[in-house]
Amino acid sequence: MKRKKKISAPLVAVVIATGSLTGLAALPAQAATPVASAPADGVIRQGSDYTFDETIVRLKADIAAKGIRLFDEIDHHKLGAGVNLQIGRSTLLLFGNPPLGVQFLQANPLAGLDWPVRMLVTQDEDGTVWISWTDFRFVAGRYQLSNRDAQIAMASEVAASIASAARKQP
């Protein structure tokens, strides 16, 4: 059995694909966004410089500004409270750009388990707000998407750009 090389989550490649693969307008140049390892394989985790609620507002505004479709918002904290199970603040945003995402499904229909894109906003007990999402290179390996390198690069760049909306720019 051939073992795959494990991808390090902090090494997020932000590669600009040539041309418009998805119909998205060119993304503004962003400084490298610092990320931290998350306690899960293939997950990128970035701190937010804003409150939990403001982080959600900023991410949703950036998604809309990029012309990306927001499919749903799931408040895990509220769902837990509804069944008397307490958890910290946690909201999942599901979004995507079908012209890009469908290309992953064309390569392997099982990739639909990870598309649309999911970005999770959580808050630690000390008030620290985190944004987490799956590293698209990890997803590419999971579904053996060897023929979609430019699209994986574009998805990685877009996710990092959206997450950067929760960072104060110098």
Order of alpha helices (4+ residues) and beta strands (2+ residues): beta-beta-alpha-beta-alpha-beta-alpha-beta-beta-alpha-alpha
